[in-house]
Amino acid sequence: MLSRIRNAIAVNKSEIVLPHSKVKESVAKLLAESQFISGVHVTDATIGKSLVLTLNDERQNSPITEIKRLSKPGRRYFVGADQIPVIKRGRGVVIVSTSKGMMIGAQAKQQGVGGELICSVY
């Protein structure tokens, strides 16, 4: 999903359609809440669900300059609440998978929960 977003931004696409999963949907909703993408919606097709991400309007460029996966299948990256990094002095966000669900790093710090760092966006 992150590679598709990165590639779509590189060629100035405004929409991405990808296969649906709960993890992708929750990450996309967090990106939309943080104003990095414009919209997220799920469509029901005859084959299966699809996730449609609206990256930007035609009038403006995407606010995402870099999107990077932190935790990988070969090396998971877990941190405590006090070790959650601040990205670009607060201009970026880190998405954390916690026991209370997916959330932005600042929310996880505020609630005092750590977890697996999924990706960083700025």
Chimera marker file (.cmm) of the C-alpha trace (Angstrom):
<marker_set name="trace">
<marker id="1" x="0.000" y="0.000" z="0.000" r="1" g="1" b="0" radius="0.5"/>
<marker id="2" x="2.752" y="2.436" z="0.928" r="1" g="1" b="0" radius="0.5"/>
<marker id="3" x="4.614" y="1.742" z="-2.326" r="1" g="1" b="0" radius="0.5"/>
<marker id="4" x="1.443" y="2.354" z="-4.325" r="1" g="1" b="0" radius="0.5"/>
<marker id="5" x="0.957" y="5.702" z="-2.579" r="1" g="1" b="0" radius="0.5"/>
<marker id="6" x="4.607" y="6.630" z="-3.195" r="1" g="1" b="0" radius="0.5"/>
<marker id="7" x="4.383" y="5.677" z="-6.893" r="1" g="1" b="0" radius="0.5"/>
<marker id="8" x="1.051" y="7.483" z="-7.413" r="1" g="1" b="0" radius="0.5"/>
<marker id="9" x="2.487" y="10.687" z="-5.951" r="1" g="1" b="0" radius="0.5"/>
<marker id="10" x="5.508" y="10.401" z="-8.248" r="1" g="1" b="0" radius="0.5"/>
<marker id="11" x="3.286" y="10.373" z="-11.364" r="1" g="1" b="0" radius="0.5"/>
<marker id="12" x="0.707" y="12.886" z="-10.001" r="1" g="1" b="0" radius="0.5"/>
<marker id="13" x="-2.236" y="10.469" z="-9.785" r="1" g="1" b="0" radius="0.5"/>
<marker id="14" x="-5.166" y="11.665" z="-7.741" r="1" g="1" b="0" radius="0.5"/>
<marker id="15" x="-6.761" y="8.284" z="-6.908" r="1" g="1" b="0" radius="0.5"/>
<marker id="16" x="-5.554" y="4.799" z="-6.022" r="1" g="1" b="0" radius="0.5"/>
<marker id="17" x="-7.671" y="1.641" z="-5.958" r="1" g="1" b="0" radius="0.5"/>
<marker id="18" x="-6.290" y="-1.276" z="-3.951" r="1" g="1" b="0" radius="0.5"/>
<marker id="19" x="-7.548" y="-4.502" z="-2.406" r="1" g="1" b="0" radius="0.5"/>
<marker id="20" x="-9.241" y="-3.975" z="0.946" r="1" g="1" b="0" radius="0.5"/>
<marker id="21" x="-7.979" y="-5.083" z="4.335" r="1" g="1" b="0" radius="0.5"/>
<marker id="22" x="-8.761" y="-3.775" z="7.801" r="1" g="1" b="0" radius="0.5"/>
<marker id="23" x="-5.144" y="-2.759" z="8.418" r="1" g="1" b="0" radius="0.5"/>
<marker id="24" x="-4.931" y="-0.790" z="5.158" r="1" g="1" b="0" radius="0.5"/>
<marker id="25" x="-8.252" y="0.879" z="5.887" r="1" g="1" b="0" radius="0.5"/>
<marker id="26" x="-7.213" y="1.959" z="9.384" r="1" g="1" b="0" radius="0.5"/>
<marker id="27" x="-3.850" y="3.301" z="8.156" r="1" g="1" b="0" radius="0.5"/>
<marker id="28" x="-5.603" y="5.200" z="5.347" r="1" g="1" b="0" radius="0.5"/>
<marker id="29" x="-8.139" y="6.708" z="7.772" r="1" g="1" b="0" radius="0.5"/>
<marker id="30" x="-5.308" y="7.902" z="10.017" r="1" g="1" b="0" radius="0.5"/>
<marker id="31" x="-3.587" y="9.487" z="7.007" r="1" g="1" b="0" radius="0.5"/>
<marker id="32" x="-6.852" y="11.224" z="6.115" r="1" g="1" b="0" radius="0.5"/>
<marker id="33" x="-7.288" y="12.503" z="9.695" r="1" g="1" b="0" radius="0.5"/>
<marker id="34" x="-3.751" y="13.904" z="9.554" r="1" g="1" b="0" radius="0.5"/>
<marker id="35" x="-4.520" y="15.714" z="6.254" r="1" g="1" b="0" radius="0.5"/>
<marker id="36" x="-1.971" y="13.715" z="4.228" r="1" g="1" b="0" radius="0.5"/>
<marker id="37" x="-4.645" y="12.320" z="1.891" r="1" g="1" b="0" radius="0.5"/>
<marker id="38" x="-7.999" y="13.808" z="0.947" r="1" g="1" b="0" radius="0.5"/>
<marker id="39" x="-10.357" y="10.874" z="1.285" r="1" g="1" b="0" radius="0.5"/>
<marker id="40" x="-10.884" y="7.172" z="1.885" r="1" g="1" b="0" radius="0.5"/>
<marker id="41" x="-13.833" y="5.011" z="0.988" r="1" g="1" b="0" radius="0.5"/>
<marker id="42" x="-14.559" y="1.311" z="0.604" r="1" g="1" b="0" radius="0.5"/>
<marker id="43" x="-16.381" y="-0.026" z="-2.449" r="1" g="1" b="0" radius="0.5"/>
<marker id="44" x="-18.121" y="-3.372" z="-2.747" r="1" g="1" b="0" radius="0.5"/>
<marker id="45" x="-17.426" y="-5.065" z="-6.052" r="1" g="1" b="0" radius="0.5"/>
<marker id="46" x="-18.611" y="-8.448" z="-7.269" r="1" g="1" b="0" radius="0.5"/>
<marker id="47" x="-15.167" y="-9.967" z="-6.703" r="1" g="1" b="0" radius="0.5"/>
<marker id="48" x="-14.390" y="-8.341" z="-3.344" r="1" g="1" b="0" radius="0.5"/>
<marker id="49" x="-14.003" y="-5.077" z="-1.501" r="1" g="1" b="0" radius="0.5"/>
<marker id="50" x="-11.713" y="-2.346" z="-2.762" r="1" g="1" b="0" radius="0.5"/>
<marker id="51" x="-10.185" y="0.590" z="-0.968" r="1" g="1" b="0" radius="0.5"/>
<marker id="52" x="-10.166" y="3.888" z="-2.881" r="1" g="1" b="0" radius="0.5"/>
<marker id="53" x="-7.752" y="6.579" z="-1.685" r="1" g="1" b="0" radius="0.5"/>
<marker id="54" x="-8.041" y="10.144" z="-2.951" r="1" g="1" b="0" radius="0.5"/>
<marker id="55" x="-4.548" y="11.588" z="-2.680" r="1" g="1" b="0" radius="0.5"/>
<marker id="56" x="-5.045" y="15.223" z="-3.600" r="1" g="1" b="0" radius="0.5"/>
<marker id="57" x="-7.183" y="17.637" z="-5.508" r="1" g="1" b="0" radius="0.5"/>
<marker id="58" x="-6.160" y="18.629" z="-9.017" r="1" g="1" b="0" radius="0.5"/>
<marker id="59" x="-5.336" y="22.140" z="-7.784" r="1" g="1" b="0" radius="0.5"/>
<marker id="60" x="-2.729" y="21.195" z="-5.203" r="1" g="1" b="0" radius="0.5"/>
<marker id="61" x="0.205" y="18.837" z="-4.828" r="1" g="1" b="0" radius="0.5"/>
<marker id="62" x="0.274" y="16.048" z="-2.286" r="1" g="1" b="0" radius="0.5"/>
<marker id="63" x="1.531" y="17.013" z="1.185" r="1" g="1" b="0" radius="0.5"/>
<marker id="64" x="3.392" y="13.676" z="1.419" r="1" g="1" b="0" radius="0.5"/>
<marker id="65" x="7.084" y="14.075" z="0.615" r="1" g="1" b="0" radius="0.5"/>
<marker id="66" x="8.186" y="10.732" z="2.041" r="1" g="1" b="0" radius="0.5"/>
<marker id="67" x="6.348" y="7.670" z="3.312" r="1" g="1" b="0" radius="0.5"/>
<marker id="68" x="8.463" y="4.904" z="4.801" r="1" g="1" b="0" radius="0.5"/>
<marker id="69" x="7.659" y="1.511" z="6.300" r="1" g="1" b="0" radius="0.5"/>
<marker id="70" x="9.373" y="1.049" z="9.660" r="1" g="1" b="0" radius="0.5"/>
<marker id="71" x="8.394" y="-2.418" z="10.871" r="1" g="1" b="0" radius="0.5"/>
<marker id="72" x="9.096" y="-5.138" z="8.326" r="1" g="1" b="0" radius="0.5"/>
<marker id="73" x="8.379" y="-8.890" z="8.319" r="1" g="1" b="0" radius="0.5"/>
<marker id="74" x="12.074" y="-9.666" z="8.867" r="1" g="1" b="0" radius="0.5"/>
<marker id="75" x="12.487" y="-7.138" z="11.664" r="1" g="1" b="0" radius="0.5"/>
<marker id="76" x="9.541" y="-5.962" z="13.713" r="1" g="1" b="0" radius="0.5"/>
<marker id="77" x="9.961" y="-2.605" z="15.422" r="1" g="1" b="0" radius="0.5"/>
<marker id="78" x="8.275" y="-2.366" z="18.835" r="1" g="1" b="0" radius="0.5"/>
<marker id="79" x="8.598" y="0.628" z="21.156" r="1" g="1" b="0" radius="0.5"/>
<marker id="80" x="7.241" y="1.769" z="24.473" r="1" g="1" b="0" radius="0.5"/>
<marker id="81" x="5.178" y="4.920" z="24.879" r="1" g="1" b="0" radius="0.5"/>
<marker id="82" x="8.232" y="6.934" z="25.935" r="1" g="1" b="0" radius="0.5"/>
<marker id="83" x="10.260" y="5.803" z="22.876" r="1" g="1" b="0" radius="0.5"/>
<marker id="84" x="7.785" y="6.795" z="20.140" r="1" g="1" b="0" radius="0.5"/>
<marker id="85" x="9.731" y="9.086" z="17.783" r="1" g="1" b="0" radius="0.5"/>
<marker id="86" x="8.754" y="12.616" z="16.777" r="1" g="1" b="0" radius="0.5"/>
<marker id="87" x="8.957" y="12.945" z="12.991" r="1" g="1" b="0" radius="0.5"/>
<marker id="88" x="10.342" y="16.194" z="11.508" r="1" g="1" b="0" radius="0.5"/>
<marker id="89" x="9.777" y="18.122" z="14.752" r="1" g="1" b="0" radius="0.5"/>
<marker id="90" x="6.060" y="17.360" z="14.683" r="1" g="1" b="0" radius="0.5"/>
<marker id="91" x="5.386" y="18.091" z="11.007" r="1" g="1" b="0" radius="0.5"/>
<marker id="92" x="5.221" y="14.366" z="10.222" r="1" g="1" b="0" radius="0.5"/>
<marker id="93" x="3.434" y="11.481" z="11.883" r="1" g="1" b="0" radius="0.5"/>
<marker id="94" x="4.265" y="7.937" z="12.842" r="1" g="1" b="0" radius="0.5"/>
<marker id="95" x="1.499" y="5.312" z="12.804" r="1" g="1" b="0" radius="0.5"/>
<marker id="96" x="1.565" y="2.861" z="15.720" r="1" g="1" b="0" radius="0.5"/>
<marker id="97" x="-0.324" y="-0.412" z="16.057" r="1" g="1" b="0" radius="0.5"/>
<marker id="98" x="-1.223" y="-0.647" z="19.746" r="1" g="1" b="0" radius="0.5"/>
<marker id="99" x="-3.377" y="-2.897" z="21.884" r="1" g="1" b="0" radius="0.5"/>
<marker id="100" x="-6.055" y="-0.188" z="21.635" r="1" g="1" b="0" radius="0.5"/>
<marker id="101" x="-5.949" y="-0.141" z="17.813" r="1" g="1" b="0" radius="0.5"/>
<marker id="102" x="-4.042" y="1.841" z="15.226" r="1" g="1" b="0" radius="0.5"/>
<marker id="103" x="-3.255" y="5.417" z="16.188" r="1" g="1" b="0" radius="0.5"/>
<marker id="104" x="-0.938" y="8.324" z="15.513" r="1" g="1" b="0" radius="0.5"/>
<marker id="105" x="2.235" y="8.437" z="17.632" r="1" g="1" b="0" radius="0.5"/>
<marker id="106" x="1.150" y="11.572" z="19.507" r="1" g="1" b="0" radius="0.5"/>
<marker id="107" x="-2.150" y="9.921" z="20.514" r="1" g="1" b="0" radius="0.5"/>
<marker id="108" x="-0.304" y="6.787" z="21.667" r="1" g="1" b="0" radius="0.5"/>
<marker id="109" x="2.083" y="8.892" z="23.786" r="1" g="1" b="0" radius="0.5"/>
<marker id="110" x="-0.848" y="10.768" z="25.300" r="1" g="1" b="0" radius="0.5"/>
<marker id="111" x="-2.620" y="7.513" z="26.221" r="1" g="1" b="0" radius="0.5"/>
<marker id="112" x="0.619" y="5.958" z="27.469" r="1" g="1" b="0" radius="0.5"/>
<marker id="113" x="0.629" y="2.917" z="25.181" r="1" g="1" b="0" radius="0.5"/>
<marker id="114" x="3.398" y="1.624" z="22.968" r="1" g="1" b="0" radius="0.5"/>
<marker id="115" x="3.300" y="-0.871" z="20.151" r="1" g="1" b="0" radius="0.5"/>
<marker id="116" x="4.587" y="-1.684" z="16.706" r="1" g="1" b="0" radius="0.5"/>
<marker id="117" x="5.689" y="1.245" z="14.522" r="1" g="1" b="0" radius="0.5"/>
<marker id="118" x="4.042" y="0.713" z="11.143" r="1" g="1" b="0" radius="0.5"/>
<marker id="119" x="5.210" y="3.690" z="9.069" r="1" g="1" b="0" radius="0.5"/>
<marker id="120" x="6.345" y="7.288" z="9.140" r="1" g="1" b="0" radius="0.5"/>
<marker id="121" x="4.887" y="9.984" z="6.895" r="1" g="1" b="0" radius="0.5"/>
<marker id="122" x="6.050" y="13.544" z="6.214" r="1" g="1" b="0" radius="0.5"/>
<link id1="1" id2="2" r="1" g="1" b="0" radius="0.2"/>
<link id1="2" id2="3" r="1" g="1" b="0" radius="0.2"/>
<link id1="3" id2="4" r="1" g="1" b="0" radius="0.2"/>
<link id1="4" id2="5" r="1" g="1" b="0" radius="0.2"/>
<link id1="5" id2="6" r="1" g="1" b="0" radius="0.2"/>
<link id1="6" id2="7" r="1" g="1" b="0" radius="0.2"/>
<link id1="7" id2="8" r="1" g="1" b="0" radius="0.2"/>
<link id1="8" id2="9" r="1" g="1" b="0" radius="0.2"/>
<link id1="9" id2="10" r="1" g="1" b="0" radius="0.2"/>
<link id1="10" id2="11" r="1" g="1" b="0" radius="0.2"/>
<link id1="11" id2="12" r="1" g="1" b="0" radius="0.2"/>
<link id1="12" id2="13" r="1" g="1" b="0" radius="0.2"/>
<link id1="13" id2="14" r="1" g="1" b="0" radius="0.2"/>
<link id1="14" id2="15" r="1" g="1" b="0" radius="0.2"/>
<link id1="15" id2="16" r="1" g="1" b="0" radius="0.2"/>
<link id1="16" id2="17" r="1" g="1" b="0" radius="0.2"/>
<link id1="17" id2="18" r="1" g="1" b="0" radius="0.2"/>
<link id1="18" id2="19" r="1" g="1" b="0" radius="0.2"/>
<link id1="19" id2="20" r="1" g="1" b="0" radius="0.2"/>
<link id1="20" id2="21" r="1" g="1" b="0" radius="0.2"/>
<link id1="21" id2="22" r="1" g="1" b="0" radius="0.2"/>
<link id1="22" id2="23" r="1" g="1" b="0" radius="0.2"/>
<link id1="23" id2="24" r="1" g="1" b="0" radius="0.2"/>
<link id1="24" id2="25" r="1" g="1" b="0" radius="0.2"/>
<link id1="25" id2="26" r="1" g="1" b="0" radius="0.2"/>
<link id1="26" id2="27" r="1" g="1" b="0" radius="0.2"/>
<link id1="27" id2="28" r="1" g="1" b="0" radius="0.2"/>
<link id1="28" id2="29" r="1" g="1" b="0" radius="0.2"/>
<link id1="29" id2="30" r="1" g="1" b="0" radius="0.2"/>
<link id1="30" id2="31" r="1" g="1" b="0" radius="0.2"/>
<link id1="31" id2="32" r="1" g="1" b="0" radius="0.2"/>
<link id1="32" id2="33" r="1" g="1" b="0" radius="0.2"/>
<link id1="33" id2="34" r="1" g="1" b="0" radius="0.2"/>
<link id1="34" id2="35" r="1" g="1" b="0" radius="0.2"/>
<link id1="35" id2="36" r="1" g="1" b="0" radius="0.2"/>
<link id1="36" id2="37" r="1" g="1" b="0" radius="0.2"/>
<link id1="37" id2="38" r="1" g="1" b="0" radius="0.2"/>
<link id1="38" id2="39" r="1" g="1" b="0" radius="0.2"/>
<link id1="39" id2="40" r="1" g="1" b="0" radius="0.2"/>
<link id1="40" id2="41" r="1" g="1" b="0" radius="0.2"/>
<link id1="41" id2="42" r="1" g="1" b="0" radius="0.2"/>
<link id1="42" id2="43" r="1" g="1" b="0" radius="0.2"/>
<link id1="43" id2="44" r="1" g="1" b="0" radius="0.2"/>
<link id1="44" id2="45" r="1" g="1" b="0" radius="0.2"/>
<link id1="45" id2="46" r="1" g="1" b="0" radius="0.2"/>
<link id1="46" id2="47" r="1" g="1" b="0" radius="0.2"/>
<link id1="47" id2="48" r="1" g="1" b="0" radius="0.2"/>
<link id1="48" id2="49" r="1" g="1" b="0" radius="0.2"/>
<link id1="49" id2="50" r="1" g="1" b="0" radius="0.2"/>
<link id1="50" id2="51" r="1" g="1" b="0" radius="0.2"/>
<link id1="51" id2="52" r="1" g="1" b="0" radius="0.2"/>
<link id1="52" id2="53" r="1" g="1" b="0" radius="0.2"/>
<link id1="53" id2="54" r="1" g="1" b="0" radius="0.2"/>
<link id1="54" id2="55" r="1" g="1" b="0" radius="0.2"/>
<link id1="55" id2="56" r="1" g="1" b="0" radius="0.2"/>
<link id1="56" id2="57" r="1" g="1" b="0" radius="0.2"/>
<link id1="57" id2="58" r="1" g="1" b="0" radius="0.2"/>
<link id1="58" id2="59" r="1" g="1" b="0" radius="0.2"/>
<link id1="59" id2="60" r="1" g="1" b="0" radius="0.2"/>
<link id1="60" id2="61" r="1" g="1" b="0" radius="0.2"/>
<link id1="61" id2="62" r="1" g="1" b="0" radius="0.2"/>
<link id1="62" id2="63" r="1" g="1" b="0" radius="0.2"/>
<link id1="63" id2="64" r="1" g="1" b="0" radius="0.2"/>
<link id1="64" id2="65" r="1" g="1" b="0" radius="0.2"/>
<link id1="65" id2="66" r="1" g="1" b="0" radius="0.2"/>
<link id1="66" id2="67" r="1" g="1" b="0" radius="0.2"/>
<link id1="67" id2="68" r="1" g="1" b="0" radius="0.2"/>
<link id1="68" id2="69" r="1" g="1" b="0" radius="0.2"/>
<link id1="69" id2="70" r="1" g="1" b="0" radius="0.2"/>
<link id1="70" id2="71" r="1" g="1" b="0" radius="0.2"/>
<link id1="71" id2="72" r="1" g="1" b="0" radius="0.2"/>
<link id1="72" id2="73" r="1" g="1" b="0" radius="0.2"/>
<link id1="73" id2="74" r="1" g="1" b="0" radius="0.2"/>
<link id1="74" id2="75" r="1" g="1" b="0" radius="0.2"/>
<link id1="75" id2="76" r="1" g="1" b="0" radius="0.2"/>
<link id1="76" id2="77" r="1" g="1" b="0" radius="0.2"/>
<link id1="77" id2="78" r="1" g="1" b="0" radius="0.2"/>
<link id1="78" id2="79" r="1" g="1" b="0" radius="0.2"/>
<link id1="79" id2="80" r="1" g="1" b="0" radius="0.2"/>
<link id1="80" id2="81" r="1" g="1" b="0" radius="0.2"/>
<link id1="81" id2="82" r="1" g="1" b="0" radius="0.2"/>
<link id1="82" id2="83" r="1" g="1" b="0" radius="0.2"/>
<link id1="83" id2="84" r="1" g="1" b="0" radius="0.2"/>
<link id1="84" id2="85" r="1" g="1" b="0" radius="0.2"/>
<link id1="85" id2="86" r="1" g="1" b="0" radius="0.2"/>
<link id1="86" id2="87" r="1" g="1" b="0" radius="0.2"/>
<link id1="87" id2="88" r="1" g="1" b="0" radius="0.2"/>
<link id1="88" id2="89" r="1" g="1" b="0" radius="0.2"/>
<link id1="89" id2="90" r="1" g="1" b="0" radius="0.2"/>
<link id1="90" id2="91" r="1" g="1" b="0" radius="0.2"/>
<link id1="91" id2="92" r="1" g="1" b="0" radius="0.2"/>
<link id1="92" id2="93" r="1" g="1" b="0" radius="0.2"/>
<link id1="93" id2="94" r="1" g="1" b="0" radius="0.2"/>
<link id1="94" id2="95" r="1" g="1" b="0" radius="0.2"/>
<link id1="95" id2="96" r="1" g="1" b="0" radius="0.2"/>
<link id1="96" id2="97" r="1" g="1" b="0" radius="0.2"/>
<link id1="97" id2="98" r="1" g="1" b="0" radius="0.2"/>
<link id1="98" id2="99" r="1" g="1" b="0" radius="0.2"/>
<link id1="99" id2="100" r="1" g="1" b="0" radius="0.2"/>
<link id1="100" id2="101" r="1" g="1" b="0" radius="0.2"/>
<link id1="101" id2="102" r="1" g="1" b="0" radius="0.2"/>
<link id1="102" id2="103" r="1" g="1" b="0" radius="0.2"/>
<link id1="103" id2="104" r="1" g="1" b="0" radius="0.2"/>
<link id1="104" id2="105" r="1" g="1" b="0" radius="0.2"/>
<link id1="105" id2="106" r="1" g="1" b="0" radius="0.2"/>
<link id1="106" id2="107" r="1" g="1" b="0" radius="0.2"/>
<link id1="107" id2="108" r="1" g="1" b="0" radius="0.2"/>
<link id1="108" id2="109" r="1" g="1" b="0" radius="0.2"/>
<link id1="109" id2="110" r="1" g="1" b="0" radius="0.2"/>
<link id1="110" id2="111" r="1" g="1" b="0" radius="0.2"/>
<link id1="111" id2="112" r="1" g="1" b="0" radius="0.2"/>
<link id1="112" id2="113" r="1" g="1" b="0" radius="0.2"/>
<link id1="113" id2="114" r="1" g="1" b="0" radius="0.2"/>
<link id1="114" id2="115" r="1" g="1" b="0" radius="0.2"/>
<link id1="115" id2="116" r="1" g="1" b="0" radius="0.2"/>
<link id1="116" id2="117" r="1" g="1" b="0" radius="0.2"/>
<link id1="117" id2="118" r="1" g="1" b="0" radius="0.2"/>
<link id1="118" id2="119" r="1" g="1" b="0" radius="0.2"/>
<link id1="119" id2="120" r="1" g="1" b="0" radius="0.2"/>
<link id1="120" id2="121" r="1" g="1" b="0" radius="0.2"/>
<link id1="121" id2="122" r="1" g="1" b="0" radius="0.2"/>
</marker_set>
